[in-house]
Amino acid sequence: MVRFMNSSLTPRNYLIALHDTLATTAAVLISFFLRFQGPALDTRLPVLLWILPPFLILSLVVCYFFDLTTTKWRFVSLPDVFNIVRAATVLSVILLVVDYIFVARDMSDRFLFGKITIILYWFLEIFFLCASRFVYRYLRFTRTRNKARIGDAAPALLIGLAADAEIVLRAAENGAIKHLRPIGILSPSAADRGQLIRRTPVLGGIDDLRHVVNDFTKRGTSIKRVILTPSAFEPGVPSESILVEARKLGLIASRLPSLETGETPQLKPVAVEDLLLRPSHKIDYGRLERLVRNKAIIVTGGGGSIGSEICDRVVTFGAARLLIIENSEPALYAIQETLIARQTSALIEGRVADIRDRARIHLLMQEFKPNIVFHAAALKHVPILERDWSEAVKTNIFGSINVADAAAASGADAMVMISTDKAVEPVSMLGLTKRFAEMYCQALDRDLATQTNDKLSTRLISVRFGNVLASNGSVVPKFKAQIEAGGPVTVTHPDMVRYFMTIREACDLVITAATHALSPTRSDVSVYVLDMGHPIRIVELAERLIQLSGLQIGHDIDIVFSGVRPGERLNEILFTDQEPTINIGISGVMAAKPNESSMIMLRRWIGILEKAVAEDKRGVVKATLIEAVPEFGNPTLSGTFRDAS
């Protein structure tokens, strides 16, 4: 009864309770009057009227227990019918117990109801509780459908399997997706064709798009949109050709996000990112929530494309406090406003700070006392860092050292550094400085474990991934801008390949790697690499973007090869030969054992680098970094910094 009096109940819930009480009253009385007539009715009626009030009160408790009182009627479905059957069954059993054990003794072994009456009551109770709910839902559905037909709702075709299309249809019916009127489905499955899904026909296969659109046009209905469901992006489904065809037909293309991401059924524009990747890895979101919930998190570089997504994810997974460290005031303001607008329970703070400022980074972490630090602040543009090499050393090496030392000094459980596949056998200043930072984190991680001999000492790990689609400065926004400007689209080399993944997937897997590093049994792993599938040729990516823009290569727009830039190579590598890989049993994440120099050697190199950078001695910096990362000196490698004197 305490549960029933929950203060969160609304007036609507009390109206539902009143309805269910009246339905139960009607079911009892009608079954009673159908069963008994004449003297039998006259004898039993006073006893019935004495039993009925407490039975109705008990029915309120039963209906609430089975969630009948708190379920919105506009969403009533088969599981609600099962709950109604359960409630009716419990109430029937209660009547049976009352009739056979308590009432029969007072009526000289005559039963008040009897088995037939109780069976009649069971059927009537189910009917009365179901009927009103489904009538209400049908009326709501009819009103929504009619409003869509006479309003500004756009006629649309749904593309994908019937099971996915049904989600869109439900969302359109209950108003979650607005301004949309689905009038047909195109399915890649032959078994779906010719079927009706929530009164919407499956008109054909995906290749029938142009034929179906033209057929509707002839009949006076102009299709305006196509909605691609998650199954439209599965391997073997020509999603790219669908979008090209939709573009030619002048249709607006949207997609429905996978419900596995936790997103609401809300339509979004189709982006090239949806067409580039292998099927997304299955992320164990419960695992991530257990790591982050009620924790204090720091994200350096939190205003960047990677850092801001990590901020979003840790807030989503229930962090109690979040400190964003960012040296760009506009970027810091933007991410804070975005997160605060979500009205989460997390306490969100932002600080303008440069990771090069060792004293300030230490002070911020000592004050905040983080559980986990995600270090995403870095300089990352390869050609720029080949020229401004000293800035790469100051930020990517000295800055990372500051963050790692401050995280350990503050007692954080873990510091996770965002690294890059360019750190493997590096040919650029980006890769070289990131590799040095990885080595420092590995050495500090080992030293902390050795000094404390404690599994609870701060873990320092690095997570490598490749190109992140749509991140700041990545190739996709660059190609889009070139296409919008009329071209040409510039590609460095026809054989250039890169690994790609989405920002969301990358950040979820970064947090997943942290869960493994913080497992109760401390593993001898400190470098994690995200599984990015097969690399993609950059020229194919450019061709795909041009085609999705409705243009023809060589006719409307050209692709020009500009040559490999300083610090670039044709292929990226995920692990070196000196890093034995380990299967950690987590989908999407690979790991390797540490491969680092001693902390004594690293500190010696750091001292030399600090002095050489201060005195602008490029040759000394070069020699020191090659000594620290000998694979950088491989004569097969290229790059202007390696050739510098």
C-alpha positions in Angstrom: 0.0 0.0 0.0 3.0 2.3 0.6 3.9 1.8 -3.0 0.5 2.8 -4.2 0.6 6.1 -2.3 3.7 7.1 -4.1 3.8 10.9 -4.3 4.9 10.7 -8.0 1.5 9.6 -9.1 -0.3 12.2 -11.2 -4.0 13.0 -11.5 -4.0 10.9 -14.7 -2.9 7.9 -12.6 -5.8 8.4 -10.2 -8.2 8.6 -13.1 -6.8 5.3 -14.4 -7.2 3.8 -10.9 -10.9 5.0 -10.9 -11.5 3.4 -14.3 -10.0 0.1 -13.3 -12.1 0.1 -10.1 -15.3 0.7 -12.1 -14.2 -2.0 -14.6 -13.8 -4.5 -11.8 -17.1 -3.5 -10.3 -18.8 -4.0 -13.6 -17.1 -7.4 -14.1 -18.2 -8.6 -10.7 -21.8 -7.4 -10.9 -22.4 -8.5 -14.5 -21.0 -12.0 -14.0 -23.1 -12.3 -10.8 -26.3 -11.2 -12.5 -25.7 -13.4 -15.5 -25.2 -16.4 -13.3 -28.0 -16.0 -10.7 -31.7 -15.2 -11.0 -34.7 -15.1 -8.7 -34.3 -16.5 -5.1 -30.7 -17.4 -5.6 -29.9 -13.8 -6.4 -31.9 -12.4 -3.5 -30.1 -14.6 -1.0 -26.6 -13.8 -2.3 -26.9 -10.1 -3.1 -26.6 -8.8 0.5 -23.4 -10.9 1.0 -22.0 -9.6 -2.3 -22.5 -6.0 -1.4 -20.8 -6.6 2.0 -17.7 -8.2 0.3 -17.5 -5.9 -2.7 -15.9 -2.7 -1.1 -12.9 -4.5 0.4 -12.4 -6.5 -2.8 -12.4 -3.3 -4.9 -9.7 -1.8 -2.6 -7.7 -4.9 -3.0 -8.1 -4.7 -6.7 -6.5 -1.3 -6.7 -3.4 -2.7 -5.1 -3.3 -5.6 -7.5 -3.7 -3.4 -10.6 -0.9 -1.1 -9.3 1.3 -4.0 -8.6 1.0 -5.1 -12.2 1.7 -1.6 -13.5 -1.8 -1.1 -14.9 -2.2 2.2 -13.0 1.1 3.7 -14.2 1.2 2.7 -17.9 0.2 5.3 -20.4 -2.7 4.1 -22.5 -1.4 5.6 -25.7 1.5 3.1 -25.6 -0.6 0.0 -24.5 0.7 -3.2 -26.2 0.9 -7.0 -25.8 3.0 -6.9 -22.6 0.2 -4.8 -21.0 -2.3 -7.4 -22.0 -0.3 -10.0 -20.2 -0.2 -7.8 -17.1 -4.0 -7.5 -17.3 -4.4 -11.3 -17.6 -2.1 -11.7 -14.6 -4.1 -9.1 -12.6 -7.4 -10.7 -13.5 -6.1 -14.1 -12.6 -4.9 -13.0 -9.2 -8.2 -11.3 -8.5 -10.1 -14.4 -9.6 -8.0 -16.6 -7.2 -8.8 -14.1 -4.4 -12.5 -14.5 -5.1 -12.1 -18.3 -5.2 -10.4 -18.3 -1.8 -12.9 -15.9 -0.3 -15.8 -17.9 -1.7 -14.6 -21.4 -0.8 -13.0 -20.8 2.5 -14.7 -17.9 4.2 -18.2 -17.4 2.7 -19.2 -21.0 2.3 -19.2 -21.6 6.1 -21.6 -18.7 6.7 -23.9 -19.8 3.9 -24.3 -23.4 5.1 -21.9 -24.8 2.5 -23.4 -22.8 -0.3 -21.0 -20.8 -2.4 -21.5 -17.1 -3.1 -20.0 -17.1 -6.6 -19.2 -20.7 -7.6 -16.7 -21.7 -10.3 -18.8 -20.7 -13.3 -19.3 -17.1 -11.9 -15.6 -16.7 -11.2 -14.7 -17.9 -14.7 -17.2 -15.4 -16.2 -15.7 -12.7 -14.0 -12.2 -13.5 -15.3 -13.2 -13.1 -18.9 -15.2 -9.9 -18.2 -12.4 -8.4 -16.1 -9.9 -8.9 -19.0 -12.3 -7.5 -21.5 -13.2 -4.4 -19.6 -9.6 -3.5 -18.7 -8.4 -4.1 -22.2 -11.2 -2.6 -24.2 -11.0 1.0 -23.0 -7.2 1.0 -23.3 -7.1 -0.2 -26.9 -10.0 2.0 -27.9 -8.1 5.0 -26.5 -5.0 4.0 -28.3 -6.8 3.5 -31.6 -8.4 6.9 -31.3 -5.0 8.5 -30.6 -3.5 6.7 -33.5 -6.3 7.8 -35.8 -6.0 11.4 -34.7 -2.2 11.4 -35.3 -2.6 9.7 -38.7 -5.3 12.1 -39.9 -3.3 15.1 -38.6 -0.3 13.9 -40.5 -2.4 13.6 -43.7 -3.9 17.0 -43.6 -0.9 18.8 -42.1 2.6 19.4 -43.3 3.8 15.8 -42.8 6.0 14.7 -45.6 5.2 11.5 -47.5 8.1 9.1 -46.9 9.5 5.7 -47.8 11.2 3.6 -45.1 14.2 1.6 -46.2 15.3 -1.4 -44.2 14.0 -4.6 -42.6 10.4 -4.7 -41.5 11.5 -5.0 -37.8 13.4 -1.7 -38.1 10.7 0.0 -40.1 8.1 -0.9 -37.4 10.1 1.2 -34.9 9.8 4.2 -37.2 6.1 3.6 -37.7 5.5 3.4 -33.9 7.5 6.6 -33.3 5.4 8.4 -36.0 2.2 7.1 -34.5 2.9 8.2 -30.9 4.4 11.6 -32.0 8.1 10.9 -31.2 8.9 11.5 -34.8 6.9 14.5 -36.2 6.1 15.8 -39.7 6.4 12.4 -41.3 3.9 10.3 -43.1 5.3 6.8 -44.0 3.5 5.4 -47.0 5.6 2.5 -47.9 8.6 0.3 -47.1 11.4 -1.0 -49.2 13.1 -4.0 -47.6 16.3 -5.9 -48.5 14.6 -9.1 -47.4 12.4 -11.0 -49.9 10.4 -12.4 -47.0 9.2 -8.9 -46.1 7.8 -8.0 -49.5 4.1 -8.0 -50.0 3.5 -7.8 -46.2 1.7 -5.0 -44.2 3.6 -3.6 -41.3 1.3 -1.5 -39.0 -1.0 -1.0 -42.1 2.0 0.2 -44.2 2.8 -2.0 -47.2 6.3 -3.4 -48.1 6.3 -2.3 -51.7 9.5 -4.0 -52.9 13.2 -4.2 -52.6 15.8 -1.5 -52.3 16.5 -1.5 -56.0 12.9 -0.5 -56.6 13.3 3.1 -55.2 13.1 5.0 -58.4 10.2 2.8 -59.7 8.2 3.3 -56.5 8.8 7.1 -56.4 7.7 7.5 -60.0 4.6 5.3 -59.4 3.5 7.4 -56.5 4.1 10.6 -58.5 1.8 9.4 -61.3 -0.9 8.8 -58.7 -0.6 12.3 -57.4 1.5 11.7 -54.3 5.0 13.1 -54.3 7.4 11.3 -52.0 9.6 13.9 -50.2 11.8 11.8 -47.9 13.5 8.4 -47.5 14.3 7.1 -44.0 17.2 4.7 -43.7 16.9 2.4 -40.7 20.0 0.7 -39.1 19.5 -2.4 -41.2 20.0 -0.3 -44.4 23.7 0.2 -43.4 24.4 -3.5 -42.8 27.1 -5.3 -45.0 25.7 -6.3 -48.3 23.1 -3.6 -48.4 23.9 -0.9 -51.1 23.3 2.1 -48.8 25.6 4.3 -50.9 23.6 3.6 -54.1 20.4 4.3 -52.2 21.6 7.8 -51.2 22.9 8.5 -54.7 19.6 7.5 -56.2 17.7 9.6 -53.5 19.9 12.6 -54.4 19.1 12.2 -58.1 15.3 12.0 -57.3 15.5 15.1 -55.1 14.6 13.3 -51.9 15.7 14.3 -48.4 17.5 11.3 -46.8 17.5 10.8 -43.1 18.5 7.9 -40.8 17.2 6.3 -37.6 20.1 5.8 -35.1 20.5 2.3 -33.7 18.6 1.9 -30.5 21.6 0.1 -29.0 23.3 3.5 -28.7 20.7 4.6 -26.2 19.5 7.4 -28.5 15.8 8.2 -28.8 14.1 7.3 -32.1 14.8 10.7 -33.7 15.7 11.1 -37.3 19.1 12.5 -38.2 20.8 13.5 -41.5 22.7 10.8 -43.2 26.4 11.5 -43.1 29.3 9.8 -44.9 30.4 8.4 -41.5 27.4 6.1 -41.7 28.8 4.5 -44.9 32.5 4.1 -44.1 32.6 1.7 -41.2 32.4 -1.9 -40.5 29.5 -2.8 -38.2 30.0 -1.0 -34.9 31.4 -3.0 -32.0 29.0 -4.1 -29.3 29.7 -1.7 -26.5 28.9 -2.9 -23.0 27.4 0.3 -21.7 26.7 -1.2 -18.3 30.5 -1.7 -17.9 31.1 1.9 -18.8 28.5 3.1 -16.4 29.9 1.1 -13.5 33.3 2.8 -14.2 32.1 6.4 -14.4 29.0 6.6 -12.2 29.4 8.9 -9.2 33.0 9.5 -10.0 35.0 12.7 -10.4 36.4 13.0 -13.9 38.9 15.4 -15.5 39.2 15.8 -19.3 42.1 17.8 -20.7 41.5 19.3 -24.1 37.8 19.0 -23.3 36.8 21.6 -25.9 38.2 19.6 -28.8 36.3 17.1 -31.0 37.6 14.1 -29.0 37.6 15.7 -25.6 34.1 17.2 -25.9 32.7 13.8 -26.9 34.5 12.2 -23.9 32.9 14.9 -21.7 29.5 14.0 -23.2 29.9 10.3 -22.6 31.1 10.5 -19.0 28.1 12.8 -18.2 25.8 10.3 -19.9 27.2 7.5 -17.8 26.5 9.3 -14.6 29.7 11.1 -13.5 29.1 13.1 -10.3 31.7 15.8 -11.1 33.4 16.8 -14.4 36.3 19.3 -14.7 37.1 20.4 -18.2 40.6 21.8 -18.8 41.0 23.7 -22.0 43.3 26.4 -23.2 40.8 27.8 -25.7 38.3 30.0 -24.0 35.7 29.8 -26.9 36.0 26.0 -27.0 35.6 25.8 -23.2 32.5 28.0 -23.2 30.9 26.0 -26.0 31.3 22.6 -24.4 30.2 23.9 -21.0 27.0 25.4 -22.5 26.3 22.2 -24.4 26.6 20.0 -21.3 24.8 22.4 -18.9 21.9 22.6 -21.4 21.3 18.8 -21.0 20.3 19.5 -17.4 22.2 16.5 -16.0 22.9 15.9 -12.3 26.7 16.2 -12.8 28.5 19.2 -11.4 30.3 20.6 -14.4 33.2 23.0 -14.1 35.6 24.5 -16.6 39.1 26.0 -16.3 41.2 27.8 -18.8 44.6 26.3 -18.5 47.5 25.1 -20.6 48.9 21.6 -19.9 52.4 23.1 -20.4 51.9 25.0 -17.2 53.0 22.4 -14.7 52.2 24.3 -11.5 48.6 25.1 -12.6 47.9 21.6 -13.8 49.1 20.2 -10.4 47.1 22.8 -8.5 43.9 22.0 -10.4 44.2 18.3 -9.9 45.0 18.6 -6.2 41.9 20.8 -5.7 39.6 18.6 -7.8 40.8 15.2 -6.6 39.8 13.2 -9.7 39.1 9.5 -9.9 39.9 9.3 -13.6 41.8 11.7 -15.9 41.3 11.5 -19.7 44.1 13.4 -21.4 42.9 14.5 -24.8 44.8 17.8 -25.1 47.4 17.6 -27.9 48.7 19.2 -31.1 47.9 16.8 -33.9 48.3 18.3 -37.4 51.2 16.5 -39.1 52.5 19.2 -41.6 52.2 22.0 -39.0 54.1 20.1 -36.4 56.8 19.2 -38.9 57.4 22.9 -39.2 56.8 24.0 -35.6 58.6 21.0 -34.1 59.3 22.7 -30.8 55.6 23.3 -30.1 55.0 19.6 -30.6 57.6 18.7 -27.9 56.3 21.3 -25.5 52.7 20.2 -25.7 52.7 16.5 -26.6 55.7 15.5 -24.5 56.1 18.1 -21.7 52.4 18.7 -21.4 51.6 15.0 -21.2 54.3 14.5 -18.5 52.7 17.3 -16.5 49.3 15.7 -16.7 50.6 12.2 -15.9 52.6 13.4 -12.9 49.7 15.5 -11.6 47.2 12.6 -12.0 49.5 10.4 -10.0 50.2 13.0 -7.3 46.5 13.7 -6.9 45.7 10.0 -6.2 43.7 9.4 -9.3 42.7 5.8 -10.1 43.8 6.2 -13.7 45.1 8.5 -16.3 44.1 7.7 -19.9 46.2 9.3 -22.7 44.7 9.6 -26.1 47.4 8.5 -28.5 47.5 7.8 -32.2 48.5 5.0 -34.6 51.1 7.4 -35.9 53.1 6.7 -32.7 54.0 3.3 -34.1 57.4 3.4 -36.0 56.8 7.1 -36.3 57.8 9.2 -39.3 56.4 12.5 -38.1 56.8 14.8 -35.1 53.2 14.0 -34.2 53.9 10.3 -34.0 57.4 10.8 -32.4 56.2 13.0 -29.6 53.1 10.8 -28.9 55.4 7.8 -28.8 57.7 9.5 -26.3 54.6 10.4 -24.1 53.4 6.8 -24.3 56.8 5.6 -23.1 56.8 8.0 -20.1 53.3 6.9 -19.1 54.3 3.2 -19.4 57.5 3.8 -17.3 55.6 5.8 -14.6 52.9 3.1 -14.5 55.5 0.4 -13.9 57.4 2.5 -11.3 54.2 3.3 -9.3 53.2 -0.4 -9.2 56.8 -1.3 -8.1 57.1 1.4 -5.5 53.8 0.9 -3.8 53.5 -2.9 -4.4 49.8 -2.1 -4.4 47.2 -3.0 -7.0 45.4 0.3 -6.2 48.2 2.6 -7.4 47.4 5.0 -10.2 47.2 3.3 -13.6 48.6 5.2 -16.6 47.5 3.9 -20.0 47.6 5.0 -23.6 44.9 4.4 -26.2 45.7 4.5 -29.9 43.3 5.1 -32.7 43.5 6.4 -36.2 41.6 9.1 -38.1 38.4 10.1 -36.4 35.6 11.0 -38.9 34.3 14.5 -38.7 36.8 15.6 -36.0 38.4 19.0 -36.3 40.8 19.1 -39.1 40.0 15.6 -40.4 39.8 14.8 -44.1 36.0 14.5 -44.4 35.2 18.2 -43.5 38.0 19.2 -45.8 36.7 17.2 -48.7 33.1 18.5 -48.1 34.4 22.1 -48.2 36.3 21.5 -51.4 33.2 19.9 -53.0 31.0 22.8 -52.0 33.6 25.2 -53.5 33.4 23.4 -56.8 36.6 21.5 -56.4 39.1 20.2 -57.1 39.3 17.6 -54.3 42.9 17.2 -53.3 44.2 13.7 -52.3 47.9 13.3 -51.4 48.5 9.9 -53.0 46.3 7.3 -54.8 47.6 4.5 -52.5 47.2 6.4 -49.2 45.1 4.4 -46.7 44.0 5.3 -43.2 42.0 3.7 -40.4 38.7 5.4 -39.6 36.1 5.4 -36.8 33.4 7.7 -35.5 34.0 10.0 -32.6 31.3 8.3 -30.5 32.7 4.8 -31.1 36.2 5.9 -30.4 35.3 7.6 -27.1 33.2 4.6 -25.9 36.1 2.3 -26.6 38.6 4.6 -24.8 36.4 4.4 -21.7 36.2 0.6 -22.2 40.0 0.3 -22.2 40.0 2.2 -18.9 37.6 -0.4 -17.4 40.1 -3.1 -18.3 43.1 -1.2 -16.9 41.2 -0.7 -13.6 40.1 -4.4 -13.2 40.9 -5.8 -9.7 43.7 -7.9 -11.1 46.3 -5.5 -12.4 47.3 -6.5 -15.9 50.7 -6.0 -17.5 49.1 -3.9 -20.3 49.4 -0.2 -20.7 48.9 0.4 -24.5 45.4 -0.2 -26.0 44.6 -0.1 -29.7 41.0 0.3 -30.9 40.0 -2.2 -33.6 39.2 0.0 -36.6 38.6 -2.8 -39.1 40.2 -2.5 -42.5 41.9 0.7 -43.6 40.2 2.8 -46.3 41.9 4.3 -49.3 41.6 8.1 -49.1 40.9 8.4 -52.8 37.9 6.0 -52.5 36.6 8.2 -49.6 36.9 11.3 -51.9 35.0 9.5 -54.7 32.3 8.4 -52.4 31.7 11.9 -51.1 31.6 13.3 -54.6 29.0 10.7 -55.6 26.9 11.3 -52.5 26.9 15.0 -53.4 25.2 14.1 -56.7 28.2 15.0 -58.8 30.2 13.0 -61.4 34.0 12.6 -61.0 35.9 14.1 -63.9 32.8 15.8 -65.2 31.5 18.0 -62.4 34.5 17.9 -60.2 38.1 16.6 -60.4 40.3 14.7 -57.9 43.9 16.0 -57.9 46.9 14.3 -56.3 49.0 16.8 -54.5 51.8 14.5 -53.3 52.7 13.0 -49.8 53.3 15.8 -47.3 56.2 16.0 -44.8 55.8 13.5 -42.0 53.2 11.3 -43.8 53.4 7.7 -44.9 51.1 5.6 -47.1 50.1 3.1 -44.5 49.6 3.2 -40.7 50.8 0.5 -38.3 49.0 -0.5 -35.1 51.7 -2.3 -33.1 55.5 -2.6 -33.4 57.3 -6.0 -33.5 58.5 -5.2 -29.9 55.0 -5.0 -28.6 53.5 -8.5 -28.1 49.8 -8.2 -28.4 47.3 -9.6 -25.8 43.7 -10.7 -26.3 41.9 -9.1 -23.4 38.5 -10.5 -24.3 36.8 -7.1 -25.0 35.3 -6.6 -28.4 36.8 -3.7 -30.3 39.9 -3.3 -28.1 43.3 -4.9 -28.5 46.2 -4.5 -26.1 50.0 -4.8 -25.9 52.6 -5.3 -23.2 54.7 -2.2 -22.4 57.8 -1.5 -24.4 59.6 1.4 -22.7 62.9 2.6 -21.5 63.7 3.0 -17.8 62.5 6.1 -16.0 66.1 7.1 -15.4 66.8 7.2 -19.1 63.6 9.0 -19.9 64.3 11.7 -17.3 67.8 12.2 -18.8 66.3 12.6 -22.3 63.6 15.0 -20.9 66.3 17.2 -19.4 68.2 17.3 -22.7 65.0 18.1 -24.6 64.0 20.9 -22.2 67.4 22.6 -22.6 67.5 22.1 -26.4 64.0 23.4 -26.9 64.8 26.5 -24.8 67.9 27.1 -26.8 66.2 26.3 -30.2 68.7 23.5 -30.9 66.8 21.5 -33.5 69.7 19.1 -34.1 70.0 18.2 -30.4 66.2 17.6 -30.2 66.5 15.4 -33.3 69.4 13.3 -31.9 67.7 12.9 -28.5 64.4 11.7 -29.9 66.0 9.3 -32.3 68.0 7.8 -29.4 64.8 7.5 -27.3 62.7 6.1 -30.2 65.3 4.2 -32.4 62.7 3.0 -34.9 62.4 6.7 -35.9 65.9 6.5 -37.3 65.0 3.7 -39.8 66.4 4.8 -43.2 63.2 3.7 -44.9 61.3 6.4 -43.0 60.8 9.9 -44.3 60.1 13.3 -43.0 61.6 16.7 -42.9 62.4 16.5 -39.2 64.5 13.4 -39.7 66.5 15.1 -42.4 67.1 18.2 -40.3 70.5 19.1 -39.0 
